[in-house]
Each structure stands twice: as structure tokens, then as C-alpha cells.
Amino acid sequence: MLVGPLVALAAAFVLLTEKPGEPSDADVRADLVAMIREAAPRERLEAEIAAALDRDVPEEAEKYFEVADLVGVPVDPALRSRWADETSGWRTASRSVRRAATGFVTGEGEDAVGMAAALASDLTVVGDVRDLAGQASRMIRGEAVDELTLGLSIAGVALTVGTVATAGGALPAKTGVSLAKLARKTGRLTAAFQAELGRVVAKSMDVPAFRQAVRDVPWYRLDDLAAVARRHAARVDVAEARKLLASVGSINQATSPARTLAVLRHVDDVKDVQKAERAATLLGKPVSGAFRLTGKKVLATVARAGALSAMTLGALFAVASGVLSFLVGALMALATLWRLGTLTGKLAGWTLRSAVGPLRWRTRGTG
């Protein structure tokens, strides 16, 4: 009976020391900002900015400026002036034109401009057919096929149709396909997440059936290949892949293609992607700089908020269980006392009858 109240008291302590219910976006964002501020003092931010400018990657320096602004850390004005010089004038224009042309043609990109151009080409069915053709030619020649890229391209064809049919509703997932392919090509996926993504894609896309469908299509007949891909895509179930890839697309909506690929370097599974999606939604563009500076601490901070919420729910359950246990114990104790009282009463009555009975017989005998 005493266990119930003790459990309830312990749970009540948790409820008093932790915020009840699901943590709000403001709470999680505040935790993220506090964690980043502690991990990125002014000296470190300025050193990272200077190093990025020395390597002629001003877009990387920009990420650190964004983090500094997010956490309210002042940065040396001379560094801001130097960054402004690097991102204006003919130097930026020539760099952008060169990288954009490379990204659009190859579907690959090493910087923000090249990645945006590669994404633009891949968001149309042209990019998916280009990759399908490349993998189909490998099939015909008996060479090794990148089944992840092949499966993502099939998903891209299916989601292109879905985007049109739903007036853009499938666009985040379609964007996620393109970003996943770009990350795959440029080596920005962790081995663990690549395996997870491959599992989801293989389950959804039925790659063996596609192999059979394109077996007799010449690799250079892109129109025939596209037609086969559309017919195949219409029959596959992309629900699981769409959900995962939509999270990747949502990160891009909150940041940019280059920043999304930077974030993907730090995720290993579906849960990591969901945590990264929430962090990106709450922090916006600075999220990629936060990942670069703190690594998986971003994911751990988001997860800790969820764990505290689960602890609160557990405490509420424990309070209810403790109170219920106490009430049940109290009722059982009362029932026991009542039974004891009844038994005591019966015993007293029997004793009284036993003592008075002989006296009554003596009285009658005397009379």
C-alpha cells in the first residue's frame, strides 16, 4: 500500500521539474540555439570564416556568418567586408556561370550554384531519363548497375506524374529524389543512410521488373526508355519512399540544395532525417552551419526534447498508477478491517452468550 504513494511522489517530482506535454517549437529552437552558442564561440567562428575565404569558398563562410547571426555572436567587421568583396563583381559572375553550366549538363555540382543547376535539370523528367539511360546502357553491356540511382530515377518518373496529378503535392518528394541522387553522385550520403535508402527504394521500385521491361530497348532510344519507365512507374508503390524523400525535400524548402546535402552528411536512418527536418524547419538556413560546427549534437538535441516529452507522459502514467494503487490498497485495508470488525463482533456475542447462558439457567432453577 505504501509503494503507490512513493511512486506517485517520484512521478510528481518529474512533472514539477519538467515541462508537461510535447515541447513546443520555441522550446526546441531555444535548446538548439543554446547548444550551438556553447559549441561555437566567437573565436571559432572567425577562424572558420577566415579559413573558408582563404580556400576561395565564400559560400562556406556564409554558413558561419548565418550561425553567428543565429546565436547573436558578433564577428569581426573586416571578415564581413572581405566576404562581401569575394561575393560581388566579376569574380562571382564568372564562377557562377562556369559551375552552373557544369551542373546542368552533368547532373552534378560541387557548390551551391552547381547543385542548384543540377537540381533544376533533375526536377524535370529529363534528368531521370538521363540517369535511366545511363544505367540501362550498363545493363545492356553487362556492366555493374547502380541500383540506388536506378531506383531513385524510377521514383522520380513516378513522382513527376504525381506532381502534375496533385497540382504540386508530390513536389517535396520529387525534390527529395533529385537531392538524394545528387548526394549519391557526389559522395554526400553516409554508408548507413545509403543502405537505408537503398532498402526503401528496392522495396518500392521493383528494380528486377524494370530490368526485364527494358531488356530489349536499345540504350540510345531515350523516348522508348522513357515510355517504359512511365509504364513501370505507374505500377509501383512509392508510398514509403515518398514519405522519406518528402522529408529530404522539406529540408531543402527550409534551406537550399547545397545546405540540404551538407545536412545529409550527418544522417544515418529515417529517424535522423525526421530530426534533421525538424531542426531545419526551426533554424532555417543556419542549420547546415550548425551541423558543420556541432555534428550530430543537432540531432541529439532534437531527440532529447522528444525524450523529455516521453518522460513526462511516463510520469503522468506513474502518478495515475500510484494513486490507483493507493486507492485499491486503502479499499482492501477497509475491507479487511470490516471483516475483522464483523468477526470481533461475532466473537464478542458468542462470549457474552456463553457467559450469560448459565446464569439464566441458574436463575430459572432458583425460581
N, C-alpha and C positions, 0 to 999 in steps of 0.2 A: 504493500500500500504506500510505503514511503518512496518507492522508486519513481512513481508517477510524478509527484511534486518536484523531485530533484531534476528529472528530465525536463519538465516544464520550465523550471527556473533557468536551467542551462540554455534552453532554446530561447527563452525570453531575453537573456543577455545578448544572444546573437542578434535578435531583432532590434534591440535597443542600440547596438553598436554599428549595425549595417542598415543601409537604406532599403526600405521594403520595395518589393516588386522588381520588374525589369528595369535596369539602369537606362536612363534617358540618353538620347544622343548627346546632349550637352555634357552629361557626366562622363561618358566615354571619351568625348573630344577633349575635355579638360584633363583626363588621365593621360591621353596621348601627348598632349602639349607639354604636360609636366615631365613626362618621361623623356621626350625629345630635348627639352631645355636642359635637363640634367646631363644628357649624353653629348650635347653639342654646345659647349661654352664658346664664347666669342673667339678665343684664340684658335680653337679647332676649325671653326667656320672660316675664319680669314685665311688660315693655312690651306684649306681645301680649295677655296676660291682662287687663291694665287696659283696653286698648282694646276688647276684646270685651265686657267688663262695661259700659263706657260706652255701647256700642251696644245694650245690652239683649239680648245673645245669650249667655247663660251657658253654653249647650251648646258654644259655640265655645271659651270659656275653659276648659271642662272638658277639651278635647282637649289644650290646652297643659299643663294640670296632669298629664295622663296621660304626656305626653312627659317632663316634669320628673321624674316618679317613675321612668320607664323608665331614664333616664340618670343618675339619682342626683343631680340638681341641686336644692338647697334653694330654696324660694320663700318670699317674704315672707308670714308668717302672716296679716298684715292682708288680703292678697288672698284667701287661703283663707276667711277669715271673711266677707268681702264676698260671695264666691261662694256660700257656704252660705246667706246671707240671701236672695240672689236665687233660689235653687232650693228654697225651702221656703215653706210657708204659702199664703195665698190667691192670691198673685201667680202662682205656678207652676200652681196648680189651674185658675185662670181661663184662663191662657194655653194650657194643655194641652187643655182642653175645646174651646176655640174652634178651635184648629188641627187637632185630631183630627176634628172634625165636617167641616171643610172638606176635609181629605184623603180621608176615606172617600167623600164624595159626589162629588167631582170627580176622584178618582184622582190628584191632585197634592198635593204637600206641600213647604213651604219649610223646615221644621225637622224635628228628629228625631221628634217626636210626629206631625206631619202626614204625614211619609213612612211611618212605621210603620202608620198607619191606611190610607193609600193602598195600601200593600203588602198589608195584610190583606184589603182588598176585591179586589185583583187576584189573590191566590193562589187564590181560587175561580174557577170558570168564569164567574161573573157579571162580573168585571172584563174578561175577554177578550171576552165577548159585547157588553158595553157599548161597547168600543172598535171591535169589528167593526161594530156597528150604526152608529156614527158614521161610519166610513169607507164603509160600504155606502150610506148616505144621500147621501154626497158623490158616489159613483159614479152613483146614480140621477139626481141633479141635474146631472150633468156637470161637477162641480167637481173641483179638484185633490185627489188622494188621497195621504195619507202612507203610502207603500208599506212603509216600515220598521215603523211601528206596526201596519199591517195584517198584515204577515208575522209579526211577533212575537206578535200576538194569535192567529193560526192556530197558531203553535208552542205557545202557551200552552194552547190547546184540546187539541192532540195530547199534550202533556206532562201535562196533568191526567189524561187517560185512562191514560197510562203510570205516573203516580204511584200511582194506585189499583191497577193491574195488578201493579206491582212492590213493593207494600207500602211506598211512600215512597221507592223507589230513585231516582226521577226528580225528587224534591223540590228538590235543589240547582239543577238546570237550570230547573225551573219558577219557582223564586225568582229565578234569573238573568233569565228573561224579564220578570218583573214589574219588576225593578230597571232593566233596560235600557229598558223603556217609560217608567218614571218619569224616568229620566235624560234620555231623548229629550224628554219633555214639558217638563221644567224646564231644558233647555239645558245639561245637565251632561256631554254627550258631546263629545269633540274632533271636529273635522271629519274627521280621518283615521280615527279609530275608528268613527265613524258610517258612513263609506264602507265600511270593512272589514266591519262588522256587516251593513250592507245587502247586500253581496255574498253573505255566507254565508246570510242569510235568503232572499234571492231565489233562490239555488241550491236551497235545501231546500224552500221552501214552495210553489213553483209558483203565484205570485200570479195570472198570467193565467188559469189554470184556475179559480181561485176566483172571479175576476171573472165568468167565464162561468157558473159554478154559481149565483151569487146574482143574476144579471141580472134574473130575473123575480120575485124575492122582495121584497115591499114592505119598505121600510126599518124600518117600525114593528112588523113581525111578528118580535119577538125570538125567539120559540120556533122559528119556521121557520128563521130565520137560524142559530140555534144548532144545529139539526139538520143543516143544510147544512154548517156549519163542522166538525161532528164527522165527517161522512162524508168531507169533503175531507181533514181532518187524518189520518184513518185510512190514507190512501193516500200521504201524503208521507213522504219520508225525512228525519228530523230528526237523523241521527247527527252530522253536522258541527256544526250549530247547537247541539245538546245538549252537545257537548264544550266548546265555547266558553262557553256560558251557564252550564254547571256550574261553571266557574272563577269566574265572577262570583258565583254562589250561594255558593261556598266562602269568598270574601272576606266575604260577609255573615255566614256562620256564625262567622267569627273576630272580627267587629266588630259592625256594626249597619247597618240600611238607610242612615241618614244618612252614616255613615262610608264605606260602600261607594260611594255616589255621589260623595263627596269624592275617593276614590281614582280613580274612573273619569275624573275631570277630567285625569288625568295619563297616560293610556294611549292609544296610537295604533294598536296592532295586536294580533294574537293573542299574540305573544311577550311584549309588555308586560303583557298580562293574566295570563299564566302567572307572570311575575316578581312582579307585584303580589300574586298569590295566595300565592306562597311567602313574601313579606315579611309579609303579613297573618297567615299561619299561624304565623310565628315571633315576631311582635311583638304580635299581638292588637289590641285597641282603639287603642293609641297609634299604629298605622300611619297613620291619617288625619292626625293632627297632624304626624307625621314628613313626610308628603308636603307638607302645607301649608308647613312650615318649610324643606324642602330640595328640593322638586320632584322632578325625575327622578333626582336623586342616589340615591334609594332603589333605583330600577330599575338604575342603573349599578352600584351596589354588589353587588346580587344577580348581575348579569351578569358582573362581574369575577370573582366566585367560580367561576362556570362556566368562564370563560376560563382561569383558573389550572389548573383540573382538566384542560382540554383540552391546556394546555401540558405538564402532567405526563405525560399519555398520549403526547404527541408526543415528549417526551424519552425515555420508555421505548422507543418505537419506534426513535428515533435511536440509543440505546445498542445495541439489538439489531442494527440495521443496521451500526453501526460495528464491532461485534465480528465480525459475519459477514463484513464486508468485509475485516477484518484476517486472519481465518482463510483466506478464499479467496486473498488475496494471498500469505499465507505458504505455502499449499499450492502455488500457482503458482510461487513462488520455489524451493521444494524440488524441484519437478518440473524446473524449468529447470536447477538445479544437478545433478540426477541425470543429465539428458540431457547436460550439459556433461561430467560425470564419465565417462559412458559413451563420449562422443566422444573425450575426452582419453585414456582407456584404449586405445581402438582406435588412435588416432594413435601412442601410445607403442609399442603392439605392432607396428604396421607399421614404425615407425622401427627397432625392435630387429631385426625380421626382415630389414629392408633392410641393416642393418649386419652382422649375423651371417652372413647367407646367403653372401656372397662368401668370407668366412673359411672357412666349412665346405667350399666347393668347393676352395679352395686347399689345405686340409689334406688332402683326399682326393687331390688331384693330386700332392702331395708324397709321400704314402704310396705 
